[in-house]
Amino acid sequence: MTESDLAAFLGVPRTEIVAVRKENPEYSYKVGRTIHWTDAGKAFLYKELRLDTPLEPGQPRETFATTGRCWFPNKKLVEAHLENGKQILVRVKDSGMYVPKMQIPIKPDGNGWVVRKHPRQKGKM
């Protein structure tokens, strides 16, 4: 399993997995540019991060949000509101394609959120 897939599966930031990998390099190997974890490494990582209990379902894997503020100095961020009213920042390719009150599909990625599909025209999905 690749390191990024493992981070998404466990629901922990990839930086924590990288820190464990650098301390214990025998549990991982590299194929090209991607880093893979062995089965023994996955079990070790589960214990090392103290994930003894089964993963509890948190946020759904994919959900929708409504955009709020779309004009940040950082063009890769958009402010959005989840259905429960929580305000979040979503990573996007280009915030110039988004307008306020636009429904966007998002998914969790590490500590934050990322958009699943980018609009082709401004304000249209």
Backbone hydrogen bonds in HBPLUS format (Angstrom, degrees):
<---DONOR---> <-ACCEPTOR-->    atom                        ^
c    i                          cat <-CA-CA->   ^        H-A-AA   ^      H-
h    n   atom  resd res      DA  || num        DHA   H-A  angle D-A-AA Bond
n    s   type  num  typ     dist DA aas  dist angle  dist       angle   num
A0037-TRP N   A0001-MET O   2.92 MM  36  5.64 156.5  1.98 153.5 159.0     1
A0006-LEU N   A0002-THR O   2.93 MM   4  6.11 152.8  2.00 148.3 156.5     2
A0003-GLU N   A0035-ILE O   2.92 MM  32  5.75 141.3  2.07 163.1 161.8     3
A0007-ALA N   A0003-GLU O   2.99 MM   4  6.23 151.4  2.07 144.9 151.9     4
A0008-ALA N   A0004-SER O   3.11 MM   4  6.35 156.5  2.17 143.7 149.5     5
A0009-PHE N   A0005-ASP O   2.89 MM   4  6.07 153.6  1.96 145.7 153.6     6
A0010-LEU N   A0006-LEU O   2.92 MM   4  6.05 166.1  1.94 151.6 154.6     7
A0011-GLY N   A0007-ALA O   2.91 MM   4  5.77 134.9  2.12 135.5 147.4     8
A0012-VAL N   A0007-ALA O   3.29 MM   5  5.43 139.6  2.46 142.1 149.8     9
A0016-GLU N   A0013-PRO O   3.21 MM   3  5.76 138.5  2.40 110.0 118.6    10
A0018-VAL N   A0014-ARG O   2.89 MM   4  6.16 154.2  1.96 152.3 160.0    11
A0019-ALA N   A0015-THR O   3.04 MM   4  6.24 152.4  2.12 141.0 147.6    12
A0020-VAL N   A0016-GLU O   3.19 MM   4  6.48 155.8  2.25 144.4 149.9    13
A0021-ARG N   A0017-ILE O   2.93 MM   4  6.15 156.3  1.98 147.3 154.5    14
A0022-LYS N   A0018-VAL O   2.94 MM   4  6.15 154.4  2.00 151.6 157.2    15
A0023-GLU N   A0019-ALA O   3.30 MM   4  6.52 142.2  2.45 138.1 147.0    16
A0024-ASN N   A0020-VAL O   2.98 MM   4  6.17 146.4  2.10 147.5 157.2    17
A0028-SER N   A0025-PRO O   3.35 MM   3  5.73 170.5  2.36 113.9 116.1    18
A0038-THR N   A0027-TYR O   3.04 MM  11  5.74 171.6  2.05 157.0 157.9    19
A0029-TYR N   A0036-HIS O   2.92 MM   7  5.40 156.1  1.98 148.1 154.9    20
A0036-HIS N   A0029-TYR O   2.78 MM   7  5.40 174.4  1.78 176.6 176.2    21
A0031-VAL N   A0034-THR O   2.94 MM   3  5.50 164.1  1.97 161.9 167.0    22
A0034-THR N   A0031-VAL O   3.19 MM   3  5.50 146.2  2.31 137.0 130.4    23
A0042-LYS N   A0038-THR O   2.91 MM   4  6.27 146.6  2.03 146.5 155.1    24
A0043-ALA N   A0039-ASP O   3.13 MM   4  6.43 159.1  2.18 146.9 151.6    25
A0044-PHE N   A0040-ALA O   2.91 MM   4  6.14 157.6  1.96 146.6 153.4    26
A0045-LEU N   A0041-GLY O   2.84 MM   4  5.95 158.6  1.88 146.4 152.4    27
A0046-TYR N   A0042-LYS O   2.98 MM   4  6.15 152.0  2.06 144.4 151.5    28
A0047-LYS N   A0043-ALA O   3.18 MM   4  6.46 153.5  2.25 144.9 150.8    29
A0048-GLU N   A0044-PHE O   2.78 MM   4  5.96 159.9  1.82 152.8 159.6    30
A0049-LEU N   A0045-LEU O   2.97 MM   4  6.01 155.1  2.04 147.7 152.0    31
A0051-LEU N   A0046-TYR O   2.99 MM   5  5.39 168.1  2.01 177.3 173.4    32
A0050-ARG N   A0047-LYS O   3.05 MM   3  5.00 156.8  2.10 104.1 109.8    33
A0063-THR N   A0106-ILE O   2.95 MM  43  5.51 165.6  1.97 155.3 160.2    34
A0106-ILE N   A0063-THR O   2.75 MM  43  5.51 171.7  1.75 160.7 163.7    35
A0065-ALA N   A0104-ILE O   2.97 MM  39  5.49 153.9  2.03 152.5 160.9    36
A0104-ILE N   A0065-ALA O   2.86 MM  39  5.49 165.2  1.88 161.6 166.7    37
A0066-THR N   A0081-HIS O   2.98 MM  15  5.24 165.2  2.00 147.1 147.9    38
A0081-HIS N   A0066-THR O   2.78 MM  15  5.24 150.1  1.87 141.3 150.8    39
A0067-THR N   A0102-MET O   2.93 MM  35  5.27 162.5  1.96 142.3 146.7    40
A0101-LYS N   A0067-THR O   2.94 MM  34  5.07 160.4  1.98 133.6 132.0    41
A0068-GLY N   A0079-GLU O   2.71 MM  11  5.25 165.1  1.73 145.0 141.0    42
A0079-GLU N   A0069-ARG O   2.96 MM  10  5.14 164.5  1.99 172.9 168.4    43
A0077-LEU N   A0074-ASN O   3.37 MM   3  6.03 152.5  2.45 125.9 124.3    44
A0095-SER N   A0075-LYS O   2.85 MM  20  5.18 150.5  1.94 149.4 155.3    45
A0092-VAL N   A0076-LYS O   2.95 MM  16  5.02 160.7  1.98 124.6 130.4    46
A0078-VAL N   A0090-VAL O   3.00 MM  12  5.28 142.0  2.14 144.7 156.0    47
A0090-VAL N   A0078-VAL O   2.85 MM  12  5.28 167.4  1.86 157.9 162.3    48
A0080-ALA N   A0088-ILE O   2.90 MM   8  5.37 168.3  1.91 153.7 155.3    49
A0088-ILE N   A0080-ALA O   2.82 MM   8  5.37 169.8  1.83 156.8 159.6    50
A0082-LEU N   A0086-LYS O   2.88 MM   4  5.32 163.0  1.91 155.3 157.0    51
A0085-GLY N   A0082-LEU O   3.01 MM   3  5.28 162.3  2.04 112.2 116.5    52
A0091-ARG N   A0113-TRP O   3.00 MM  22  6.30 171.2  2.01 141.4 142.3    53
A0115-VAL N   A0091-ARG O   3.20 MM  24  6.38 159.4  2.24 173.3 167.5    54
A0097-MET N   A0094-ASP O   3.40 MM   3  6.22 174.1  2.40 120.9 122.6    55
A0098-TYR N   A0095-SER O   3.24 MM   3  5.51 168.2  2.25 112.0 115.3    56
A0123-GLY N   A0097-MET O   2.98 MM  26  6.13 164.2  2.01 149.0 144.8    57
A0116-ARG N   A0105-PRO O   2.88 MM  11  5.58 170.4  1.89 137.6 140.3    58
A0107-LYS N   A0114-VAL O   2.93 MM   7  5.64 152.7  2.01 158.1 166.8    59
A0114-VAL N   A0107-LYS O   2.97 MM   7  5.64 162.0  2.00 162.3 167.7    60
A0109-ASP N   A0112-GLY O   2.85 MM   3  5.42 169.1  1.86 143.0 141.9    61
A0112-GLY N   A0109-ASP O   3.16 MM   3  5.42 150.9  2.25 134.1 128.2    62
A0124-LYS N   A0121-GLN O   3.23 MM   3  5.51 174.5  2.23 126.7 127.0    63
